Amino acid sequence: MDIDVVAGSVTDVDDLAALWIAMVEHHRHLVGQEYPVRAAEQSWTVCRQEYRRWLEEATGLLFIARPSGSGEPVGYILCRLAESGATFDLGRIRGDVDSLVVADRARGSGIGSALLAACRAELQRRGCSYWSIGVLEANHDAARLYERHGFRPWIRDMLGQLEQPS
């Protein structure tokens, strides 16, 4: 399958709904009953608003993978431009990959790598020296992909549930 990876804009966001919804269901499968996962459509409503805002504010980068000659996306990456913060000297701005999604039927075909390469090139063009990506602890395939592209564990997020007073 020949794939074209192109820069996207706010007008492309609605084309990503099916991929996002499938990813949420994939996450539900990975975590089982251990953590609550929003209903996929509800999750998309929240995500869509965030994506649109980041792209309108020019604090987000979007790249979309489509089969050559087809309009249906088979993957995308959305990266936010983030200030580095006070503790680590990562340059003024770094990339923070919010989402990397590849359709189930297209996994293992190099689309994730192509999307990461496109995003990396744009971040480098903008003068970024670092980028980060979060991954579910249970998503071993994604973690291996990210490690092949030079990502290493950096910050470990921990989640605890608070008991509600009766």
GUFI-191308 format. One line per 5 residues: their letters; for each residue x, y, z of C-alpha. Coordinates in steps of 0.2 Angstrom, whole numbers, plus 2048, in hexadecimal, padded with zeros to 3 digits. Layout:
A) X,Y,Z | ...
END
This chain:
MDIDV) 800,800,800 | 807,811,7FB | 805,81E,808 | 805,831,807 | 809,83A,817
VAGSV) 803,84C,816 | 802,85B,822 | 7F0,85D,828 | 7E6,86C,82E | 7D7,870,838
TDVDD) 7CC,86B,829 | 7D2,859,82A | 7CE,856,83C | 7BD,84E,839 | 7C5,842,82D
LAALW) 7CE,83A,83D | 7BF,835,847 | 7BE,823,842 | 7D1,821,845 | 7CF,829,856
IAMVE) 7C0,81E,85B | 7C9,80E,856 | 7D8,814,861 | 7CD,816,870 | 7C6,805,86E
HHRHL) 7D8,7FE,86C | 7DC,807,87C | 7CD,800,885 | 7D3,7EE,87F | 7E4,7F2,886
VGQEY) 7DF,7F8,897 | 7D0,7ED,89A | 7C6,7F1,8A9 | 7D5,7F8,8B2 | 7D2,80A,8AD
PVRAA) 7C2,813,8A7 | 7C2,817,895 | 7B6,824,88E | 7A9,81F,881 | 7B2,821,870
EQSWT) 7A6,82D,869 | 7A7,838,879 | 7BA,837,878 | 7BA,83D,866 | 7AF,84C,86A
VCRQE) 7BC,852,877 | 7CB,84D,86C | 7C3,856,85D | 7C2,866,867 | 7D4,865,86D
YRRWL) 7DB,861,85B | 7D1,86F,853 | 7D7,87C,861 | 7E9,876,85F | 7E9,878,84D
EEATG) 7E0,888,84C | 7ED,88F,859 | 7FB,888,84F | 801,87F,85E | 7FE,86E,856
LLFIA) 805,865,847 | 7FB,858,83E | 801,84B,831 | 7F5,83F,829 | 7F9,82F,820
RPSGS) 7ED,82A,811 | 7EF,81C,804 | 7F5,824,7F4 | 7E6,82A,7EA | 7DA,827,7F9
GEPVG) 7D1,834,804 | 7CF,828,813 | 7DD,82A,820 | 7E6,81B,827 | 7F0,824,834
YILCR) 7F4,835,83C | 800,83D,848 | 7FB,84D,852 | 80A,855,85B | 808,865,866
LAESG) 816,872,868 | 819,874,87A | 824,87F,885 | 832,875,88D | 82F,87A,89F
ATFDL) 83B,87F,8AD | 843,86F,8B1 | 84A,868,8A1 | 854,871,894 | 84C,86B,885
GRIRG) 84C,87A,87B | 83E,888,87A | 832,87D,872 | 830,86A,870 | 824,85E,868
DVDSL) 818,854,872 | 80F,847,868 | 7FD,846,86E | 7F8,838,862 | 7FF,82C,856
VVADR) 7F1,821,84E | 7F2,814,841 | 7E3,80A,83B | 7E3,7F8,841 | 7E4,7F1,82F
ARGSG) 7F3,7FC,82B | 7FE,7F9,83B | 80F,7F1,837 | 810,7F9,826 | 81B,808,82A
IGSAL) 80E,815,82B | 812,819,83E | 824,81B,839 | 820,826,82A | 815,831,835
LAACR) 822,833,842 | 82F,837,835 | 824,845,82E | 821,84C,83F | 833,84B,844
AELQR) 839,854,834 | 82C,863,838 | 832,864,84A | 844,865,844 | 83F,872,837
RGCSY) 838,87C,845 | 848,87B,850 | 842,86E,85D | 84F,863,864 | 843,858,86E
WSIGV) 832,84F,86D | 829,844,878 | 81A,837,877 | 810,82E,884 | 80B,81C,882
LEANH) 800,811,88D | 80A,805,897 | 801,7F7,88F | 804,7FC,87D | 814,7F3,87A
DAARL) 813,7F3,867 | 812,806,867 | 820,808,874 | 82B,7FD,869 | 827,808,85A
YERHG) 82C,818,864 | 83C,810,86A | 841,80C,858 | 83F,81F,855 | 84A,824,863
FRPWI) 83E,827,871 | 843,821,882 | 83A,821,893 | 83B,832,89B | 82D,836,8A7
RDMLG) 822,828,8AE | 810,82E,8B1 | 807,825,8C0 | 7F4,824,8C2 | 7EB,821,8D2
QLEQP) 7D9,820,8D6 | 7D2,82B,8E4 | 7C5,823,8EF | 7B6,82E,8F1 | 7B0,832,902
S) 79F,82A,906
END
